[in-house]
Amino acid sequence: MRAMTVTPGKADSAKLGEVAEPPEDDGSVLVEGLFTGICGTDIELVSGLFGTGRPGSDHLVIGHESLGRVLEAPAGSGFSPGDLVAGVVRRPDPEPCAACARGEWDFCRNGLYTERGIKEMDGYGAERWRVDPYFAVPVPAALGHLGVLVEPTSILTKAWEQVDRVGARSWYGPEQVLITGAGPIGLLAALIATQRGYGVHVLDRVVDGPKPELVRALGGTYLTDLQQLSVVPDVVIEATGVGQVVFDCAQLLPPAGVMCLAGIHPGPATIDVQLDALVRQLVVRNAALVGTVNAGKRHYADAVDVLGAADRSWLERLITRTVPLSDWPSALVREPDDIKVVVDLRG
């Protein structure tokens, strides 16, 4: 069958590969692949920066943002042929650490986890894939192809959970939220903030096109310069990973403010800062910086709820380009108005 493949550790090895049918060891639910999203992690995999295939394999099927339709499912699995599903990305290590043993594999302490399409397991970028029922997330039929947004949304439902947990150390009543970066992660963070009733302010360097329009459609304020921010943000969701942006926004935090770092910059950029001054400010204001990556199972269910409550036309505009599987490497070439690019696994 056809699949999106790379050679781990080898740059520019992305191709349309022919691979074997998914092994039953991957799970008892057989799924027809419908769509998979492309994100920065996939671009880094194609660049050869990281990624490992199955033990003994010279290739890796990528694609961790998934949507598929069940073809076969055993009795008692909770799934039936025709159901839409998304697959969880991370799996706990075989001899689980204390976090993995409690279902918190997104907080794995020893690094021995595996990840579909990233680390030691083939991903969902194939015409068919298998998944264990426990790691399959039901997607309502009404959501349709927009179910491909479940995985990236789960990153943000977890991020907001972390913000709430840190905020709960004291009286917590956020009103204004600053989000840095208007890519898919930043825009989904803004969607959730809007659903929560917060004032939303999104910072990005792009001056026109769909990004500003999507922010304004949420009722948010779009900024191209931090100096344009007219409020003090109670919460910052940082989705760029750019050191200078992180530093500048951290200085804006008020007493008991929370900044959640959800982005990683792909380059080796460095900045020179007076870190001691920032530390003093964070300490005297009881402000907090917290990093987050990946998501747990409950965050996927929360993501389905977020998407189900969103304006469908707004979500449609978030997906700016769809390419067929036969030409999937073209999805890696960024076009000016790209936000979320997805691959149609049937094309």
ChimeraX attribute file (.defattr): number of C-alpha atoms within 10 A of each C-alpha:
attribute: neighborCount
match mode: 1-to-1
recipient: residues
	/A:1	11
	/A:2	19
	/A:3	28
	/A:4	30
	/A:5	26
	/A:6	28
	/A:7	22
	/A:8	24
	/A:9	18
	/A:10	16
	/A:11	15
	/A:12	14
	/A:13	17
	/A:14	25
	/A:15	17
	/A:16	18
	/A:17	17
	/A:18	12
	/A:19	16
	/A:20	10
	/A:21	13
	/A:22	18
	/A:23	12
	/A:24	13
	/A:25	9
	/A:26	15
	/A:27	17
	/A:28	16
	/A:29	21
	/A:30	24
	/A:31	28
	/A:32	22
	/A:33	26
	/A:34	25
	/A:35	32
	/A:36	31
	/A:37	24
	/A:38	22
	/A:39	21
	/A:40	13
	/A:41	19
	/A:42	21
	/A:43	17
	/A:44	15
	/A:45	25
	/A:46	25
	/A:47	19
	/A:48	19
	/A:49	14
	/A:50	16
	/A:51	25
	/A:52	24
	/A:53	24
	/A:54	16
	/A:55	9
	/A:56	7
	/A:57	12
	/A:58	11
	/A:59	23
	/A:60	29
	/A:61	28
	/A:62	29
	/A:63	27
	/A:64	28
	/A:65	28
	/A:66	28
	/A:67	32
	/A:68	27
	/A:69	22
	/A:70	22
	/A:71	19
	/A:72	17
	/A:73	22
	/A:74	13
	/A:75	8
	/A:76	8
	/A:77	13
	/A:78	12
	/A:79	20
	/A:80	16
	/A:81	14
	/A:82	15
	/A:83	18
	/A:84	27
	/A:85	28
	/A:86	29
	/A:87	29
	/A:88	26
	/A:89	26
	/A:90	23
	/A:91	22
	/A:92	22
	/A:93	17
	/A:94	11
	/A:95	10
	/A:96	18
	/A:97	19
	/A:98	14
	/A:99	15
	/A:100	21
	/A:101	14
	/A:102	10
	/A:103	16
	/A:104	18
	/A:105	25
	/A:106	20
	/A:107	19
	/A:108	20
	/A:109	15
	/A:110	12
	/A:111	11
	/A:112	17
	/A:113	21
	/A:114	20
	/A:115	21
	/A:116	25
	/A:117	29
	/A:118	25
	/A:119	22
	/A:120	18
	/A:121	22
	/A:122	28
	/A:123	27
	/A:124	33
	/A:125	32
	/A:126	32
	/A:127	23
	/A:128	23
	/A:129	26
	/A:130	26
	/A:131	25
	/A:132	17
	/A:133	20
	/A:134	12
	/A:135	17
	/A:136	22
	/A:137	21
	/A:138	19
	/A:139	25
	/A:140	14
	/A:141	14
	/A:142	10
	/A:143	15
	/A:144	11
	/A:145	17
	/A:146	19
	/A:147	28
	/A:148	26
	/A:149	27
	/A:150	27
	/A:151	28
	/A:152	21
	/A:153	29
	/A:154	26
	/A:155	22
	/A:156	29
	/A:157	26
	/A:158	24
	/A:159	25
	/A:160	20
	/A:161	12
	/A:162	18
	/A:163	23
	/A:164	16
	/A:165	12
	/A:166	20
	/A:167	20
	/A:168	12
	/A:169	9
	/A:170	10
	/A:171	8
	/A:172	14
	/A:173	11
	/A:174	18
	/A:175	16
	/A:176	17
	/A:177	25
	/A:178	29
	/A:179	28
	/A:180	32
	/A:181	25
	/A:182	25
	/A:183	18
	/A:184	21
	/A:185	26
	/A:186	24
	/A:187	25
	/A:188	24
	/A:189	30
	/A:190	29
	/A:191	25
	/A:192	21
	/A:193	24
	/A:194	17
	/A:195	13
	/A:196	11
	/A:197	11
	/A:198	18
	/A:199	18
	/A:200	24
	/A:201	25
	/A:202	27
	/A:203	25
	/A:204	19
	/A:205	12
	/A:206	16
	/A:207	11
	/A:208	10
	/A:209	11
	/A:210	17
	/A:211	24
	/A:212	20
	/A:213	15
	/A:214	20
	/A:215	23
	/A:216	15
	/A:217	11
	/A:218	17
	/A:219	15
	/A:220	21
	/A:221	17
	/A:222	24
	/A:223	21
	/A:224	17
	/A:225	10
	/A:226	15
	/A:227	7
	/A:228	12
	/A:229	16
	/A:230	8
	/A:231	13
	/A:232	14
	/A:233	24
	/A:234	23
	/A:235	29
	/A:236	25
	/A:237	29
	/A:238	26
	/A:239	25
	/A:240	23
	/A:241	17
	/A:242	19
	/A:243	15
	/A:244	14
	/A:245	16
	/A:246	21
	/A:247	15
	/A:248	13
	/A:249	18
	/A:250	25
	/A:251	14
	/A:252	20
	/A:253	23
	/A:254	17
	/A:255	15
	/A:256	22
	/A:257	24
	/A:258	27
	/A:259	28
	/A:260	23
	/A:261	20
	/A:262	23
	/A:263	21
	/A:264	15
	/A:265	12
	/A:266	14
	/A:267	8
	/A:268	5
	/A:269	9
	/A:270	9
	/A:271	9
	/A:272	7
	/A:273	12
	/A:274	9
	/A:275	10
	/A:276	9
	/A:277	10
	/A:278	14
	/A:279	14
	/A:280	11
	/A:281	18
	/A:282	22
	/A:283	12
	/A:284	10
	/A:285	14
	/A:286	15
	/A:287	23
	/A:288	19
	/A:289	16
	/A:290	14
	/A:291	13
	/A:292	18
	/A:293	15
	/A:294	20
	/A:295	24
	/A:296	21
	/A:297	21
	/A:298	14
	/A:299	23
	/A:300	28
	/A:301	18
	/A:302	17
	/A:303	24
	/A:304	23
	/A:305	15
	/A:306	18
	/A:307	20
	/A:308	16
	/A:309	11
	/A:310	14
	/A:311	11
	/A:312	13
	/A:313	8
	/A:314	15
	/A:315	17
	/A:316	11
	/A:317	15
	/A:318	22
	/A:319	18
	/A:320	15
	/A:321	15
	/A:322	17
	/A:323	17
	/A:324	16
	/A:325	26
	/A:326	18
	/A:327	14
	/A:328	24
	/A:329	19
	/A:330	14
	/A:331	22
	/A:332	16
	/A:333	11
	/A:334	10
	/A:335	12
	/A:336	8
	/A:337	13
	/A:338	18
	/A:339	22
	/A:340	19
	/A:341	21
	/A:342	26
	/A:343	27
	/A:344	22
	/A:345	25
	/A:346	15
	/A:347	14
